[in-house]
Amino acid sequence: MKAIIVEDEFLAQQELSWLIRQHSQLQIEATFDDGLDVLKYLQTHQPDVIFLDINIPSLDGMLLAQNISKFAHRPHIVFITAYKEHAVEAFELEAFDYILKPYHEMRIITMLRKLENTLQQAATGGADSPRSQTHTINLTRDERIIVTDIDDIYYAEAHEKMTFVYTRREEYVMSMNITEFCSRLPDEAFFRCHRSYCVNLSKIREIEPWFNNTYILKLRDLEFQVPVSRSKVREFRQLMRL
């Protein structure tokens, strides 16, 4: 598992390198302090991870990430920055994580563990579909990116152009509509049961008949009940073999 660091502050670069070497099996192949140099490097190299500062010379981190997002082989990007206001933009570029300076060792360790797990799963996975291979999803809260296991999601709810996502204990607000959010979830595990709701099928505890021959879904661990719309009843019955 190969990584590069893009950071123009020497001490920050040295500290991050030390933390990565101490707490992971990642091999740091190169370090850079200039965005254009990174683009040249990526023409002939394929790192698995890029630790990317935003405020760097020649080509800033966000523009560099936008270029990388178009690559056929897209490495995971972990932003490392002192500026929290770029977190939403980073999420839209499907960044793996967003780390704020100054570094907190436990925060780095947690990120590295999730990163190594994701890389190992990708290395051993057999399916070709990106959605089939995905085991985690980036959720946002308080301008932070939280890398979340997809199975931890119970349901998602549409709120105009936003989507609220619920796990057992947490609520996240995503700056995208529910159709776009659901497209990032595996089809075999999630069902768009209503215009405004998408549910994790494995979290359904009870299916209760409701008016107009529809259903209300009671979920494990949560009091909230998710409706199945009339237009989705037939598909839901087939899916659940009712």
Residue frames relative to the residue before (quaternion, step in Angstrom):
aa qw qx qy qz dx dy dz
M 1.0000 0.0000 0.0000 0.0000 0.00 0.00 0.00
K 0.1327 -0.8392 0.5273 0.0011 3.52 -0.40 1.32
A 0.0662 -0.8014 0.5944 0.0023 3.54 -1.06 0.84
I 0.1286 -0.7404 0.6450 0.1390 3.53 -1.32 0.37
I 0.2703 -0.7403 0.5939 0.1618 3.56 -1.24 0.54
V 0.0982 -0.7716 0.6276 0.0335 3.56 -0.92 0.99
E 0.3035 0.7364 -0.5180 0.3119 3.55 -0.13 1.34
D 0.2511 -0.8151 0.5056 0.1301 3.60 -0.62 1.10
E 0.5952 0.5054 -0.3840 0.4927 3.60 1.25 0.05
F 0.4322 -0.7545 0.4275 0.2473 3.56 -0.38 1.25
L 0.6860 0.4857 -0.3031 0.4491 3.61 0.83 -0.93
A 0.6415 0.5091 -0.3224 0.4747 3.59 1.01 -0.78
Q 0.6296 0.5320 -0.3227 0.4652 3.57 1.06 -0.79
Q 0.6699 0.5008 -0.2912 0.4643 3.57 0.94 -0.90
E 0.6541 0.5154 -0.3135 0.4564 3.58 0.96 -0.86
L 0.6733 0.4871 -0.3010 0.4677 3.58 0.89 -0.91
S 0.6203 0.5435 -0.3386 0.4529 3.59 0.99 -0.79
W 0.6575 0.5134 -0.3021 0.4614 3.56 0.95 -0.91
L 0.6658 0.5050 -0.3056 0.4564 3.60 0.90 -0.92
I 0.6510 0.5143 -0.3194 0.4579 3.58 0.96 -0.83
R 0.6840 0.4870 -0.2836 0.4632 3.58 0.92 -0.91
Q 0.6676 0.5130 -0.2951 0.4516 3.57 1.06 -0.76
H 0.8333 0.2768 -0.0753 0.4726 3.56 0.89 -0.95
S 0.7686 0.2643 -0.1974 0.5481 3.63 1.14 0.31
Q 0.4965 -0.6299 0.5104 0.3101 3.53 -1.39 0.10
L 0.3848 0.7352 -0.4786 0.2869 3.59 1.25 0.17
Q 0.2774 -0.7363 0.5962 0.1594 3.53 -1.09 0.81
I 0.2759 -0.7575 0.5698 0.1594 3.58 -0.66 1.11
E 0.2335 -0.8247 0.5070 0.0912 3.54 -0.30 1.31
A 0.8010 -0.0873 0.0949 0.5847 3.59 1.04 -0.70
T 0.1924 -0.7419 0.6248 0.1487 3.56 -1.32 0.36
F 0.1064 -0.7993 0.5912 0.0157 3.55 -1.09 0.78
D 0.1852 -0.7666 0.5992 0.1375 3.52 -1.29 0.45
D 0.7119 0.3738 -0.2224 0.5514 3.58 1.31 0.26
G 0.4940 -0.7125 0.4228 0.2638 3.56 -0.80 1.04
L 0.6529 0.5178 -0.3270 0.4458 3.60 0.96 -0.77
D 0.6129 0.5460 -0.3466 0.4539 3.56 1.09 -0.69
V 0.6203 0.5418 -0.3368 0.4564 3.57 1.11 -0.69
L 0.6436 0.5238 -0.3235 0.4547 3.58 0.93 -0.88
K 0.6425 0.5127 -0.3189 0.4718 3.59 0.99 -0.81
Y 0.6462 0.5259 -0.3120 0.4565 3.57 0.98 -0.88
L 0.6934 0.5014 -0.2813 0.4343 3.58 0.92 -0.90
Q 0.5279 0.6247 -0.4114 0.4023 3.59 1.23 -0.19
T 0.7967 0.2517 -0.1163 0.5371 3.58 1.16 -0.60
H 0.7329 0.3444 -0.2139 0.5463 3.61 1.27 -0.04
Q 0.1810 -0.7808 0.5912 0.0900 3.58 -1.20 0.60
P 0.0717 -0.8059 0.5873 0.0217 3.60 0.13 1.20
D 0.4996 -0.6490 0.4837 0.3087 3.55 -1.21 0.48
V 0.7996 0.1325 -0.0195 0.5854 3.56 1.13 -0.75
I 0.0954 -0.7529 0.6464 0.0789 3.53 -1.18 0.70
F 0.1942 -0.7344 0.6409 0.1104 3.56 -0.81 1.05
L 0.0363 -0.8777 0.4685 -0.0945 3.52 -0.17 1.37
D 0.2772 -0.7246 0.6110 0.1574 3.54 -0.76 1.10
I 0.4579 -0.6880 0.4879 0.2810 3.59 -1.14 0.56
N 0.7560 0.3612 -0.1926 0.5107 3.57 0.88 -0.95
I 0.2878 0.7439 -0.5426 0.2634 3.57 0.18 1.35
P 0.6083 -0.6004 0.3760 0.3581 3.63 -1.13 0.55
S 0.8107 0.3316 -0.2557 0.4092 3.52 -1.46 0.31
L 0.7796 -0.1125 0.1275 0.6028 3.59 0.68 -1.08
D 0.3314 -0.7857 0.4754 0.2164 3.58 -0.32 1.19
G 0.7204 -0.5044 0.2840 0.3820 3.54 -1.28 0.51
M 0.6496 0.5216 -0.3273 0.4458 3.60 1.00 -0.75
L 0.6637 0.4821 -0.3040 0.4844 3.59 0.95 -0.85
L 0.6242 0.5318 -0.3334 0.4653 3.55 1.05 -0.76
A 0.6623 0.5022 -0.3029 0.4661 3.59 0.95 -0.88
Q 0.6198 0.5368 -0.3443 0.4573 3.60 1.06 -0.71
N 0.6390 0.5078 -0.3180 0.4824 3.58 1.04 -0.75
I 0.6702 0.5107 -0.2963 0.4497 3.57 0.91 -0.94
S 0.6169 0.5799 -0.3440 0.4061 3.59 1.06 -0.74
K 0.6675 0.4929 -0.2976 0.4722 3.60 1.24 -0.36
F 0.4895 0.6770 -0.4274 0.3455 3.58 1.27 -0.12
A 0.5393 -0.5901 0.4824 0.3580 3.57 -1.18 0.52
H 0.7298 0.2381 -0.1605 0.6205 3.58 1.05 -0.80
R 0.0591 -0.8271 0.5589 -0.0116 3.56 -0.37 1.25
P 0.2849 -0.7591 0.5568 0.1805 3.58 -0.51 1.10
H 0.5580 -0.5564 0.4784 0.3875 3.56 -1.25 0.36
I 0.1903 -0.7791 0.5882 0.1034 3.57 -1.00 0.82
V 0.0812 -0.7512 0.6544 0.0309 3.54 -0.93 1.01
F 0.2555 -0.7745 0.5588 0.1505 3.57 -0.47 1.16
I 0.0778 -0.7623 0.6419 0.0294 3.55 -1.07 0.85
T 0.2277 0.8021 -0.4973 0.2397 3.56 -0.29 1.23
A 0.4465 -0.6621 0.5297 0.2859 3.53 -1.31 0.34
Y 0.6713 0.5141 -0.2705 0.4604 3.58 1.30 -0.18
K 0.2559 -0.8102 0.5104 0.1325 3.59 -0.32 1.21
E 0.5793 0.6427 -0.3729 0.3353 3.60 1.16 -0.49
H 0.6400 0.5294 -0.3344 0.4453 3.62 1.22 -0.20
A 0.3958 0.7701 -0.4506 0.2174 3.61 1.26 -0.08
V 0.6664 0.5014 -0.3195 0.4499 3.61 0.88 -0.87
E 0.6433 0.5093 -0.3179 0.4752 3.58 0.98 -0.83
A 0.6264 0.5330 -0.3314 0.4622 3.57 1.05 -0.78
F 0.6377 0.5227 -0.3288 0.4605 3.58 0.97 -0.80
E 0.6500 0.5257 -0.3220 0.4444 3.59 0.95 -0.86
L 0.6715 0.4492 -0.2894 0.5133 3.57 1.22 -0.45
E 0.4442 -0.7259 0.4145 0.3224 3.56 1.38 0.22
A 0.1294 0.7968 -0.5674 0.1627 3.55 0.90 1.00
F 0.5144 -0.6405 0.4680 0.3259 3.56 -1.08 0.67
D 0.7894 -0.1269 0.1091 0.5907 3.59 0.98 -0.79
Y 0.2484 -0.7440 0.6087 0.1192 3.53 -1.35 0.33
I 0.0591 -0.8336 0.5480 -0.0354 3.56 -0.21 1.34
L 0.2609 -0.7768 0.5565 0.1372 3.55 -0.81 1.02
K 0.3728 -0.6818 0.5833 0.2366 3.54 -1.18 0.71
P 0.5264 -0.1716 -0.8328 -0.0007 1.56 -2.17 1.24
Y 0.5906 -0.6106 0.4040 0.3393 3.56 -1.13 0.72
H 0.1727 -0.7209 0.6590 0.1273 3.52 -1.22 0.70
E 0.5061 -0.7147 0.3847 0.2916 3.55 -0.53 1.20
M 0.6771 0.4920 -0.3097 0.4512 3.61 0.86 -0.88
R 0.6116 0.5359 -0.3493 0.4656 3.58 1.09 -0.65
I 0.6486 0.5057 -0.3081 0.4782 3.59 1.00 -0.82
I 0.6476 0.5276 -0.3173 0.4488 3.59 0.93 -0.91
T 0.6531 0.5149 -0.3122 0.4593 3.60 0.91 -0.92
M 0.6582 0.5076 -0.3032 0.4661 3.57 0.94 -0.91
L 0.6685 0.5106 -0.3071 0.4451 3.60 0.91 -0.90
R 0.6315 0.5303 -0.3339 0.4565 3.58 1.01 -0.77
K 0.6712 0.4833 -0.2953 0.4782 3.58 0.91 -0.90
L 0.6424 0.5365 -0.3151 0.4474 3.54 1.01 -0.82
E 0.6740 0.4827 -0.2986 0.4728 3.59 0.87 -0.91
N 0.6331 0.5293 -0.3314 0.4574 3.58 1.01 -0.78
T 0.6569 0.5098 -0.3034 0.4654 3.57 0.97 -0.87
L 0.6663 0.5020 -0.2990 0.4632 3.58 0.95 -0.88
Q 0.6538 0.5100 -0.3122 0.4636 3.58 1.01 -0.80
Q 0.6416 0.5145 -0.3199 0.4705 3.58 1.01 -0.81
A 0.6511 0.5087 -0.3155 0.4666 3.58 0.99 -0.80
A 0.6596 0.5240 -0.3055 0.4439 3.58 1.04 -0.80
T 0.7575 0.3718 -0.1969 0.4991 3.59 1.08 -0.71
G 0.5288 0.6525 -0.4076 0.3585 3.61 1.25 -0.27
G 0.3431 -0.7790 0.4963 0.1708 3.56 -1.09 0.75
A 0.6160 0.5844 -0.3584 0.3880 3.59 1.13 -0.53
D 0.4445 -0.7038 0.4965 0.2460 3.54 -1.11 0.72
S 0.6157 0.5744 -0.3538 0.4072 3.57 1.08 -0.63
P 0.4833 -0.6740 0.4664 0.3077 3.61 -0.82 0.95
R 0.6537 0.5086 -0.3296 0.4531 3.59 1.01 -0.73
S 0.6371 0.5187 -0.3365 0.4602 3.60 1.07 -0.62
Q 0.6832 0.4953 -0.2846 0.4549 3.56 1.10 -0.73
T 0.6073 0.6052 -0.3527 0.3749 3.57 1.13 -0.58
H 0.1071 -0.7990 0.5907 0.0354 3.56 -0.84 1.04
T 0.7590 0.2611 -0.1636 0.5736 3.57 1.25 -0.33
I 0.1426 -0.7610 0.6252 0.0981 3.53 -1.31 0.33
N 0.4233 -0.6939 0.5217 0.2592 3.57 -1.11 0.68
L 0.0422 -0.7765 0.6287 -0.0030 3.56 -0.78 1.10
T 0.2922 -0.7797 0.5315 0.1556 3.59 -1.07 0.66
R 0.1129 0.7572 -0.6389 0.0756 3.53 -1.15 0.79
D 0.8437 0.0014 -0.0388 0.5353 3.57 -0.85 1.03
E 0.6588 -0.5432 0.2812 0.4380 3.55 1.00 0.97
R 0.5728 0.5347 -0.4052 0.4710 3.57 1.18 0.53
I 0.3490 -0.7003 0.5774 0.2331 3.54 -1.22 0.56
I 0.1253 -0.7878 0.6018 0.0383 3.56 -0.74 1.10
V 0.2728 -0.7503 0.5805 0.1604 3.59 -0.58 1.14
T 0.0444 -0.8455 0.5277 -0.0687 3.56 -0.39 1.29
D 0.4743 -0.6334 0.5276 0.3089 3.56 -1.04 0.78
I 0.5151 -0.6751 0.4306 0.3059 3.58 -0.77 1.03
D 0.6499 0.5329 -0.3290 0.4305 3.59 1.00 -0.74
D 0.5835 0.5834 -0.3759 0.4218 3.62 1.20 -0.27
I 0.5856 0.5763 -0.3714 0.4324 3.59 1.23 -0.34
Y 0.2727 -0.7655 0.5649 0.1434 3.58 -0.87 0.99
Y 0.7673 -0.2246 0.1583 0.5794 3.59 0.84 -0.94
A 0.2604 -0.7251 0.6126 0.1764 3.54 -1.36 0.28
E 0.1497 -0.7982 0.5822 0.0391 3.55 -1.08 0.80
A 0.4015 -0.7268 0.5097 0.2252 3.58 -0.87 0.95
H 0.0108 0.7492 -0.6621 0.0131 3.54 -1.12 0.82
E 0.7654 -0.2835 0.1206 0.5650 3.56 0.15 1.37
K 0.8205 -0.1935 0.1423 0.5188 3.62 -0.64 -1.05
M 0.6232 0.5089 -0.3333 0.4914 3.57 1.31 0.12
T 0.2080 -0.7477 0.6112 0.1553 3.56 -1.31 0.27
F 0.2307 -0.7453 0.6112 0.1327 3.56 -0.88 0.99
V 0.1298 -0.7973 0.5889 0.0269 3.55 -0.83 1.04
Y 0.1444 -0.8230 0.5486 0.0285 3.57 -0.81 1.05
T 0.1326 -0.7198 0.6757 0.0880 3.50 -1.07 0.91
R 0.7635 -0.3568 0.2319 0.4859 3.59 -1.20 -0.18
R 0.8289 0.1879 -0.0654 0.5228 3.58 0.94 -0.88
E 0.7602 0.3864 -0.1883 0.4872 3.59 1.17 -0.40
E 0.2003 -0.7368 0.6318 0.1332 3.52 -1.34 0.45
Y 0.0959 -0.7948 0.5991 0.0167 3.57 -0.93 0.96
V 0.2274 -0.7574 0.5959 0.1396 3.58 -1.12 0.65
M 0.1477 -0.8119 0.5639 0.0323 3.53 -0.61 1.22
S 0.3693 -0.7463 0.5139 0.2062 3.59 -0.90 0.93
M 0.5848 0.4995 -0.4100 0.4903 3.55 0.67 1.20
N 0.5428 -0.6084 0.4451 0.3702 3.58 -1.16 0.41
I 0.6709 -0.5400 0.3291 0.3873 3.55 -1.22 0.43
T 0.5877 0.5705 -0.3788 0.4309 3.61 1.09 -0.54
E 0.6688 0.4818 -0.2974 0.4817 3.57 0.92 -0.89
F 0.6568 0.5096 -0.3266 0.4497 3.58 0.93 -0.85
C 0.6737 0.5014 -0.3045 0.4495 3.59 0.87 -0.91
S 0.5950 0.5746 -0.3693 0.4237 3.60 1.11 -0.56
R 0.6633 0.4970 -0.3011 0.4716 3.60 1.22 -0.36
L 0.6281 0.5258 -0.3281 0.4705 3.57 1.30 -0.06
P 0.5510 -0.6248 0.4281 0.3504 3.63 -1.06 0.61
D 0.5215 -0.6764 0.4330 0.2881 3.57 -0.83 1.04
E 0.6745 0.5261 -0.3069 0.4172 3.57 0.98 -0.80
A 0.7405 0.4186 -0.2248 0.4754 3.61 1.18 -0.41
F 0.7854 0.2786 -0.1342 0.5362 3.59 1.13 -0.61
F 0.1423 -0.7924 0.5913 0.0468 3.55 -1.10 0.78
R 0.3379 -0.7100 0.5828 0.2054 3.58 -0.90 0.96
C 0.0964 -0.8656 0.4914 0.0023 3.54 0.16 1.35
H 0.7804 0.1210 -0.0288 0.6128 3.57 1.25 -0.29
R 0.6490 -0.5110 0.3776 0.4185 3.58 -1.16 0.42
S 0.7825 0.3376 -0.1564 0.4993 3.57 1.07 -0.76
Y 0.7640 0.3486 -0.1852 0.5103 3.61 1.23 -0.07
C 0.0653 -0.7330 0.6755 0.0463 3.48 -1.30 0.67
V 0.1253 -0.8381 0.5307 0.0127 3.59 -0.72 1.05
N 0.4290 -0.6490 0.5651 0.2749 3.54 -1.20 0.65
L 0.4081 -0.7576 0.4537 0.2317 3.59 -0.42 1.21
S 0.6532 0.5334 -0.3210 0.4311 3.58 1.06 -0.66
K 0.6614 0.5088 -0.3051 0.4589 3.60 1.25 -0.28
I 0.4946 0.6601 -0.4375 0.3582 3.61 1.25 -0.06
R 0.2098 -0.7903 0.5692 0.0861 3.57 -0.78 1.10
E 0.8084 -0.0131 0.0647 0.5850 3.57 1.00 -0.84
I 0.2125 -0.7503 0.6153 0.1152 3.56 -1.09 0.83
E 0.0674 -0.8366 0.5434 -0.0168 3.57 -0.36 1.25
P 0.4551 -0.6758 0.4995 0.2944 3.65 -0.79 0.97
W 0.1168 -0.7855 0.6071 0.0293 3.53 -1.06 0.86
F 0.7151 -0.4424 0.2832 0.4612 3.60 -1.21 -0.04
N 0.8078 0.2425 -0.2289 0.4860 3.56 -1.32 0.52
N 0.6031 -0.6104 0.3364 0.3880 3.57 1.10 0.78
T 0.4650 0.6424 -0.4709 0.3864 3.57 1.07 0.72
Y 0.3902 -0.7166 0.5277 0.2361 3.57 -1.30 -0.17
I 0.2269 -0.6899 0.6610 0.1890 3.48 -1.43 0.33
L 0.2420 -0.7861 0.5566 0.1168 3.56 -0.87 0.97
K 0.1859 -0.7599 0.6150 0.0987 3.55 -0.78 1.08
L 0.2452 -0.8078 0.5277 0.0941 3.54 -0.77 1.09
R 0.5671 -0.5800 0.4626 0.3576 3.53 -1.19 0.57
D 0.8576 0.1919 -0.1606 0.4493 3.55 -1.12 0.83
L 0.7470 0.3515 -0.2132 0.5225 3.63 1.19 -0.31
E 0.4450 -0.6838 0.5095 0.2735 3.55 -1.16 0.63
F 0.5847 0.6047 -0.3790 0.3859 3.60 1.07 -0.62
Q 0.2184 -0.7752 0.5839 0.1019 3.58 -1.04 0.85
V 0.2881 -0.7809 0.5402 0.1241 3.55 -0.84 1.06
P 0.3281 -0.7664 0.5152 0.1986 3.62 -0.76 0.95
V 0.2610 -0.6908 0.6428 0.2037 3.52 -1.33 0.46
S 0.3626 -0.7553 0.5002 0.2189 3.59 -0.59 1.09
R 0.6647 -0.5245 0.3574 0.3942 3.55 -1.22 0.50
S 0.6665 0.5171 -0.3022 0.4440 3.59 1.01 -0.80
K 0.7167 0.4375 -0.2418 0.4862 3.58 1.24 -0.41
V 0.4304 0.7440 -0.4371 0.2647 3.59 1.28 -0.18
R 0.6785 0.4987 -0.3101 0.4413 3.59 0.77 -0.98
E 0.6660 0.4924 -0.3012 0.4725 3.59 0.91 -0.90
F 0.6504 0.5179 -0.3158 0.4572 3.56 1.02 -0.83
R 0.6401 0.5259 -0.3270 0.4547 3.59 0.96 -0.80
Q 0.6563 0.4992 -0.3094 0.4736 3.55 0.97 -0.83
L 0.6513 0.5326 -0.3047 0.4464 3.53 0.98 -0.89
M 0.7699 0.3476 -0.1687 0.5079 3.55 0.94 -0.94
R 0.3951 -0.7473 0.4487 0.2900 3.58 1.36 0.05
L 0.2653 0.7782 -0.5168 0.2385 3.57 0.90 1.01
